[in-house]
Amino acid sequence: MVGRYDIELYNNKVHYHLNIKRNITVLRGDSASGKSEFIRLLSAYNANPESSGITLISEKTCSVLTEENWRLFVESYKERIFL
């Protein structure tokens, strides 16, 4: 996947806005800067988008890679952003 993509993810308490440059992105930063909360919100949204209370705005589908599924997902989906 080539290009830059904006991702907005929010609920009634927090609002994240990221600009992604590649399809596999590693979140890094200081302790307590919101990385784990971002991943938790994205996972909750992916599990149940309609009733999660979370809004995702992204041109591409966004998914969270776990130790169990990362290789299968990366090989299977070409037009997806993985975090």
N, CA, C and O atoms as CSV, one atom per row, in Angstrom:
chain,resi,resn,atom,element,x,y,z
A,1,MET,N,N,0.844,-1.160,0.000
A,1,MET,CA,C,0.000,0.000,0.000
A,1,MET,C,C,0.900,1.237,0.000
A,1,MET,O,O,1.842,1.328,0.788
A,2,VAL,N,N,0.609,2.162,-0.869
A,2,VAL,CA,C,1.414,3.361,-1.022
A,2,VAL,C,C,0.576,4.581,-0.688
A,2,VAL,O,O,-0.623,4.605,-0.967
A,3,GLY,N,N,1.188,5.588,-0.098
A,3,GLY,CA,C,0.487,6.832,0.173
A,3,GLY,C,C,0.380,7.132,1.646
A,3,GLY,O,O,0.911,6.415,2.495
A,4,ARG,N,N,-0.322,8.210,1.926
A,4,ARG,CA,C,-0.567,8.643,3.303
A,4,ARG,C,C,-2.065,8.563,3.569
A,4,ARG,O,O,-2.884,8.859,2.698
A,5,TYR,N,N,-2.399,8.166,4.765
A,5,TYR,CA,C,-3.802,8.015,5.136
A,5,TYR,C,C,-4.033,8.598,6.518
A,5,TYR,O,O,-3.248,8.373,7.439
A,6,ASP,N,N,-5.111,9.345,6.654
A,6,ASP,CA,C,-5.516,9.885,7.944
A,6,ASP,C,C,-6.453,8.905,8.621
A,6,ASP,O,O,-7.333,8.321,7.989
A,7,ILE,N,N,-6.247,8.739,9.912
A,7,ILE,CA,C,-7.108,7.889,10.733
A,7,ILE,C,C,-7.586,8.726,11.906
A,7,ILE,O,O,-6.784,9.339,12.610
A,8,GLU,N,N,-8.892,8.748,12.110
A,8,GLU,CA,C,-9.477,9.361,13.300
A,8,GLU,C,C,-10.239,8.273,14.040
A,8,GLU,O,O,-11.026,7.532,13.452
A,9,LEU,N,N,-9.994,8.194,15.325
A,9,LEU,CA,C,-10.651,7.211,16.176
A,9,LEU,C,C,-11.026,7.925,17.468
A,9,LEU,O,O,-10.178,8.531,18.123
A,10,TYR,N,N,-12.303,7.849,17.826
A,10,TYR,CA,C,-12.700,8.555,19.041
A,10,TYR,C,C,-13.958,7.968,19.648
A,10,TYR,O,O,-14.739,7.277,18.995
A,11,ASN,N,N,-14.118,8.273,20.920
A,11,ASN,CA,C,-15.354,7.993,21.642
A,11,ASN,C,C,-15.697,9.253,22.426
A,11,ASN,O,O,-15.209,10.332,22.090
A,12,ASN,N,N,-16.509,9.146,23.444
A,12,ASN,CA,C,-16.918,10.347,24.177
A,12,ASN,C,C,-15.851,10.864,25.149
A,12,ASN,O,O,-16.050,11.906,25.773
A,13,LYS,N,N,-14.713,10.150,25.290
A,13,LYS,CA,C,-13.674,10.568,26.232
A,13,LYS,C,C,-12.355,10.954,25.563
A,13,LYS,O,O,-11.673,11.865,26.033
A,14,VAL,N,N,-11.989,10.282,24.483
A,14,VAL,CA,C,-10.695,10.541,23.838
A,14,VAL,C,C,-10.873,10.672,22.332
A,14,VAL,O,O,-11.839,10.176,21.752
A,15,HIS,N,N,-9.907,11.357,21.714
A,15,HIS,CA,C,-9.932,11.563,20.263
A,15,HIS,C,C,-8.496,11.421,19.758
A,15,HIS,O,O,-7.592,12.124,20.210
A,16,TYR,N,N,-8.303,10.493,18.807
A,16,TYR,CA,C,-6.987,10.269,18.206
A,16,TYR,C,C,-7.044,10.649,16.733
A,16,TYR,O,O,-8.030,10.378,16.047
A,17,HIS,N,N,-5.982,11.277,16.258
A,17,HIS,CA,C,-5.837,11.570,14.831
A,17,HIS,C,C,-4.412,11.215,14.449
A,17,HIS,O,O,-3.458,11.787,14.977
A,18,LEU,N,N,-4.269,10.257,13.520
A,18,LEU,CA,C,-2.950,9.827,13.059
A,18,LEU,C,C,-2.856,9.985,11.556
A,18,LEU,O,O,-3.855,9.878,10.846
A,19,ASN,N,N,-1.656,10.240,11.080
A,19,ASN,CA,C,-1.364,10.253,9.650
A,19,ASN,C,C,-0.401,9.097,9.406
A,19,ASN,O,O,0.745,9.128,9.855
A,20,ILE,N,N,-0.878,8.070,8.685
A,20,ILE,CA,C,-0.125,6.839,8.472
A,20,ILE,C,C,0.554,6.887,7.107
A,20,ILE,O,O,-0.061,7.283,6.118
A,21,LYS,N,N,1.822,6.484,7.055
A,21,LYS,CA,C,2.574,6.510,5.801
A,21,LYS,C,C,2.787,5.126,5.201
A,21,LYS,O,O,3.194,5.022,4.044
A,22,ARG,N,N,2.532,4.090,5.931
A,22,ARG,CA,C,2.714,2.734,5.413
A,22,ARG,C,C,1.668,1.811,6.009
A,22,ARG,O,O,1.012,2.159,6.991
A,23,ASN,N,N,1.511,0.624,5.413
A,23,ASN,CA,C,0.403,-0.233,5.849
A,23,ASN,C,C,0.662,-0.964,7.160
A,23,ASN,O,O,-0.294,-1.386,7.810
A,24,ILE,N,N,1.909,-1.130,7.573
A,24,ILE,CA,C,2.198,-1.702,8.886
A,24,ILE,C,C,2.839,-0.597,9.705
A,24,ILE,O,O,3.896,-0.079,9.346
A,25,THR,N,N,2.201,-0.242,10.797
A,25,THR,CA,C,2.656,0.879,11.610
A,25,THR,C,C,2.843,0.422,13.046
A,25,THR,O,O,1.968,-0.221,13.626
A,26,VAL,N,N,3.980,0.756,13.604
A,26,VAL,CA,C,4.272,0.458,14.994
A,26,VAL,C,C,4.050,1.731,15.797
A,26,VAL,O,O,4.645,2.769,15.509
A,27,LEU,N,N,3.194,1.644,16.800
A,27,LEU,CA,C,2.956,2.797,17.669
A,27,LEU,C,C,4.012,2.806,18.758
A,27,LEU,O,O,4.227,1.806,19.443
A,28,ARG,N,N,4.665,3.946,18.906
A,28,ARG,CA,C,5.650,4.060,19.968
A,28,ARG,C,C,5.547,5.449,20.569
A,28,ARG,O,O,5.078,6.392,19.932
A,29,GLY,N,N,5.991,5.550,21.793
A,29,GLY,CA,C,5.931,6.832,22.487
A,29,GLY,C,C,6.142,6.639,23.969
A,29,GLY,O,O,6.357,5.524,24.444
A,30,ASP,N,N,6.077,7.729,24.685
A,30,ASP,CA,C,6.286,7.696,26.125
A,30,ASP,C,C,5.203,6.879,26.823
A,30,ASP,O,O,4.111,6.673,26.293
A,31,SER,N,N,5.533,6.432,27.999
A,31,SER,CA,C,4.576,5.728,28.844
A,31,SER,C,C,3.397,6.644,29.129
A,31,SER,O,O,3.570,7.844,29.341
A,32,ALA,N,N,2.211,6.079,29.134
A,32,ALA,CA,C,0.966,6.795,29.442
A,32,ALA,C,C,0.615,7.857,28.406
A,32,ALA,O,O,-0.021,8.859,28.731
A,33,SER,N,N,1.032,7.639,27.150
A,33,SER,CA,C,0.694,8.610,26.098
A,33,SER,C,C,-0.531,8.197,25.287
A,33,SER,O,O,-0.945,8.935,24.392
A,34,GLY,N,N,-1.127,7.025,25.579
A,34,GLY,CA,C,-2.375,6.629,24.945
A,34,GLY,C,C,-2.272,5.515,23.916
A,34,GLY,O,O,-3.263,5.215,23.251
A,35,LYS,N,N,-1.111,4.893,23.763
A,35,LYS,CA,C,-0.949,3.833,22.757
A,35,LYS,C,C,-1.867,2.648,23.040
A,35,LYS,O,O,-2.579,2.189,22.146
A,36,SER,N,N,-1.857,2.163,24.244
A,36,SER,CA,C,-2.684,0.995,24.593
A,36,SER,C,C,-4.170,1.317,24.478
A,36,SER,O,O,-4.955,0.474,24.044
A,37,GLU,N,N,-4.556,2.517,24.859
A,37,GLU,CA,C,-5.968,2.912,24.756
A,37,GLU,C,C,-6.394,2.984,23.291
A,37,GLU,O,O,-7.504,2.575,22.952
A,38,PHE,N,N,-5.534,3.492,22.429
A,38,PHE,CA,C,-5.841,3.535,21.002
A,38,PHE,C,C,-6.087,2.123,20.467
A,38,PHE,O,O,-7.069,1.890,19.762
A,39,ILE,N,N,-5.201,1.184,20.800
A,39,ILE,CA,C,-5.343,-0.199,20.342
A,39,ILE,C,C,-6.597,-0.835,20.934
A,39,ILE,O,O,-7.302,-1.566,20.239
A,40,ARG,N,N,-6.887,-0.568,22.207
A,40,ARG,CA,C,-8.092,-1.107,22.833
A,40,ARG,C,C,-9.346,-0.587,22.133
A,40,ARG,O,O,-10.273,-1.353,21.868
A,41,LEU,N,N,-9.378,0.709,21.833
A,41,LEU,CA,C,-10.535,1.277,21.138
A,41,LEU,C,C,-10.692,0.697,19.737
A,41,LEU,O,O,-11.802,0.359,19.325
A,42,LEU,N,N,-9.592,0.581,19.006
A,42,LEU,CA,C,-9.673,0.019,17.660
A,42,LEU,C,C,-10.129,-1.430,17.695
A,42,LEU,O,O,-10.931,-1.842,16.856
A,43,SER,N,N,-9.641,-2.201,18.637
A,43,SER,CA,C,-10.079,-3.602,18.775
A,43,SER,C,C,-11.561,-3.681,19.116
A,43,SER,O,O,-12.281,-4.511,18.562
A,44,ALA,N,N,-12.018,-2.830,20.017
A,44,ALA,CA,C,-13.440,-2.818,20.391
A,44,ALA,C,C,-14.296,-2.407,19.204
A,44,ALA,O,O,-15.363,-2.979,18.979
A,45,TYR,N,N,-13.842,-1.426,18.447
A,45,TYR,CA,C,-14.582,-0.998,17.262
A,45,TYR,C,C,-14.673,-2.129,16.243
A,45,TYR,O,O,-15.746,-2.384,15.696
A,46,ASN,N,N,-13.557,-2.808,15.985
A,46,ASN,CA,C,-13.550,-3.905,15.015
A,46,ASN,C,C,-14.440,-5.064,15.455
A,46,ASN,O,O,-15.038,-5.734,14.613
A,47,ALA,N,N,-14.535,-5.305,16.751
A,47,ALA,CA,C,-15.365,-6.399,17.253
A,47,ALA,C,C,-16.856,-6.107,17.111
A,47,ALA,O,O,-17.649,-7.018,16.874
A,48,ASN,N,N,-17.238,-4.835,17.255
A,48,ASN,CA,C,-18.659,-4.496,17.210
A,48,ASN,C,C,-18.842,-3.022,16.849
A,48,ASN,O,O,-19.109,-2.208,17.732
A,49,PRO,N,N,-18.705,-2.666,15.582
A,49,PRO,CA,C,-18.706,-1.254,15.187
A,49,PRO,C,C,-19.976,-0.479,15.556
A,49,PRO,O,O,-19.886,0.676,15.973
A,50,GLU,N,N,-21.137,-1.083,15.412
A,50,GLU,CA,C,-22.387,-0.344,15.613
A,50,GLU,C,C,-22.662,0.006,17.067
A,50,GLU,O,O,-23.137,1.105,17.353
A,51,SER,N,N,-22.378,-0.891,17.977
A,51,SER,CA,C,-22.761,-0.643,19.373
A,51,SER,C,C,-21.570,-0.364,20.288
A,51,SER,O,O,-21.730,-0.357,21.509
A,52,SER,N,N,-20.380,-0.135,19.729
A,52,SER,CA,C,-19.200,0.099,20.561
A,52,SER,C,C,-19.143,1.510,21.128
A,52,SER,O,O,-18.452,1.743,22.120
A,53,GLY,N,N,-19.858,2.461,20.517
A,53,GLY,CA,C,-19.760,3.849,20.942
A,53,GLY,C,C,-18.488,4.520,20.453
A,53,GLY,O,O,-18.130,5.602,20.917
A,54,ILE,N,N,-17.811,3.875,19.518
A,54,ILE,CA,C,-16.542,4.360,18.989
A,54,ILE,C,C,-16.732,4.689,17.513
A,54,ILE,O,O,-17.427,3.974,16.792
A,55,THR,N,N,-16.112,5.769,17.076
A,55,THR,CA,C,-16.181,6.173,15.675
A,55,THR,C,C,-14.793,6.059,15.060
A,55,THR,O,O,-13.809,6.537,15.625
A,56,LEU,N,N,-14.724,5.425,13.902
A,56,LEU,CA,C,-13.486,5.316,13.136
A,56,LEU,C,C,-13.721,5.967,11.782
A,56,LEU,O,O,-14.664,5.623,11.070
A,57,ILE,N,N,-12.856,6.908,11.436
A,57,ILE,CA,C,-12.896,7.544,10.120
A,57,ILE,C,C,-11.557,7.241,9.460
A,57,ILE,O,O,-10.510,7.710,9.905
A,58,SER,N,N,-11.608,6.444,8.385
A,58,SER,CA,C,-10.395,6.051,7.681
A,58,SER,C,C,-10.759,5.611,6.277
A,58,SER,O,O,-11.759,4.924,6.072
A,59,GLU,N,N,-9.948,6.008,5.314
A,59,GLU,CA,C,-10.164,5.598,3.930
A,59,GLU,C,C,-9.924,4.098,3.745
A,59,GLU,O,O,-10.558,3.464,2.902
A,60,LYS,N,N,-9.013,3.538,4.533
A,60,LYS,CA,C,-8.682,2.115,4.479
A,60,LYS,C,C,-9.157,1.428,5.750
A,60,LYS,O,O,-9.301,2.070,6.791
A,61,THR,N,N,-9.397,0.147,5.670
A,61,THR,CA,C,-9.743,-0.647,6.838
A,61,THR,C,C,-8.536,-0.721,7.761
A,61,THR,O,O,-7.406,-0.894,7.304
A,62,CYS,N,N,-8.776,-0.589,9.060
A,62,CYS,CA,C,-7.703,-0.648,10.055
A,62,CYS,C,C,-7.903,-1.876,10.935
A,62,CYS,O,O,-9.020,-2.172,11.361
A,63,SER,N,N,-6.813,-2.587,11.202
A,63,SER,CA,C,-6.868,-3.787,12.030
A,63,SER,C,C,-5.719,-3.801,13.018
A,63,SER,O,O,-4.664,-3.214,12.775
A,64,VAL,N,N,-5.935,-4.475,14.132
A,64,VAL,CA,C,-4.891,-4.656,15.144
A,64,VAL,C,C,-4.281,-6.030,14.943
A,64,VAL,O,O,-4.994,-7.032,14.869
A,65,LEU,N,N,-2.960,-6.074,14.854
A,65,LEU,CA,C,-2.262,-7.348,14.753
A,65,LEU,C,C,-1.954,-7.862,16.147
A,65,LEU,O,O,-1.474,-7.122,17.005
A,66,THR,N,N,-2.237,-9.144,16.362
A,66,THR,CA,C,-1.861,-9.787,17.616
A,66,THR,C,C,-0.815,-10.848,17.310
A,66,THR,O,O,-0.566,-11.167,16.148
A,67,GLU,N,N,-0.218,-11.381,18.334
A,67,GLU,CA,C,0.779,-12.430,18.123
A,67,GLU,C,C,0.190,-13.610,17.373
A,67,GLU,O,O,0.881,-14.252,16.583
A,68,GLU,N,N,-1.077,-13.901,17.614
A,68,GLU,CA,C,-1.699,-15.075,17.011
A,68,GLU,C,C,-2.011,-14.897,15.537
A,68,GLU,O,O,-1.897,-15.853,14.770
A,69,ASN,N,N,-2.403,-13.704,15.120
A,69,ASN,CA,C,-2.939,-13.575,13.770
A,69,ASN,C,C,-2.111,-12.733,12.813
A,69,ASN,O,O,-2.515,-12.581,11.660
A,70,TRP,N,N,-1.004,-12.191,13.215
A,70,TRP,CA,C,-0.341,-11.193,12.387
A,70,TRP,C,C,0.092,-11.718,11.030
A,70,TRP,O,O,-0.122,-11.039,10.027
A,71,ARG,N,N,0.684,-12.884,10.958
A,71,ARG,CA,C,1.182,-13.393,9.678
A,71,ARG,C,C,0.035,-13.683,8.711
A,71,ARG,O,O,0.121,-13.341,7.532
A,72,LEU,N,N,-1.023,-14.303,9.190
A,72,LEU,CA,C,-2.179,-14.606,8.355
A,72,LEU,C,C,-2.795,-13.330,7.778
A,72,LEU,O,O,-3.097,-13.273,6.586
A,73,PHE,N,N,-2.979,-12.324,8.603
A,73,PHE,CA,C,-3.582,-11.073,8.140
A,73,PHE,C,C,-2.696,-10.346,7.142
A,73,PHE,O,O,-3.184,-9.875,6.115
A,74,VAL,N,N,-1.407,-10.247,7.425
A,74,VAL,CA,C,-0.505,-9.518,6.531
A,74,VAL,C,C,-0.452,-10.180,5.161
A,74,VAL,O,O,-0.417,-9.490,4.143
A,75,GLU,N,N,-0.445,-11.489,5.124
A,75,GLU,CA,C,-0.393,-12.205,3.846
A,75,GLU,C,C,-1.729,-12.150,3.100
A,75,GLU,O,O,-1.748,-12.218,1.871
A,76,SER,N,N,-2.840,-12.027,3.823
A,76,SER,CA,C,-4.165,-12.118,3.206
A,76,SER,C,C,-4.735,-10.794,2.723
A,76,SER,O,O,-5.505,-10.773,1.763
A,77,TYR,N,N,-4.378,-9.698,3.361
A,77,TYR,CA,C,-5.005,-8.414,3.068
A,77,TYR,C,C,-3.958,-7.404,2.593
A,77,TYR,O,O,-3.000,-7.106,3.306
A,78,LYS,N,N,-4.152,-6.892,1.396
A,78,LYS,CA,C,-3.187,-5.951,0.825
A,78,LYS,C,C,-3.580,-4.499,1.038
A,78,LYS,O,O,-2.699,-3.654,1.191
A,79,GLU,N,N,-4.847,-4.180,1.053
A,79,GLU,CA,C,-5.304,-2.789,1.164
A,79,GLU,C,C,-5.864,-2.523,2.564
A,79,GLU,O,O,-7.015,-2.112,2.713
A,80,ARG,N,N,-5.055,-2.756,3.566
A,80,ARG,CA,C,-5.484,-2.603,4.958
A,80,ARG,C,C,-4.348,-1.993,5.753
A,80,ARG,O,O,-3.180,-2.256,5.469
A,81,ILE,N,N,-4.672,-1.197,6.728
A,81,ILE,CA,C,-3.675,-0.631,7.629
A,81,ILE,C,C,-3.640,-1.497,8.885
A,81,ILE,O,O,-4.671,-1.741,9.511
A,82,PHE,N,N,-2.451,-1.953,9.243
A,82,PHE,CA,C,-2.275,-2.788,10.435
A,82,PHE,C,C,-1.537,-1.999,11.505
A,82,PHE,O,O,-0.558,-1.307,11.223
A,83,LEU,N,N,-2.018,-2.113,12.736
A,83,LEU,CA,C,-1.374,-1.476,13.875
A,83,LEU,C,C,-1.073,-2.529,14.918
A,83,LEU,O,O,-0.525,-2.214,15.974
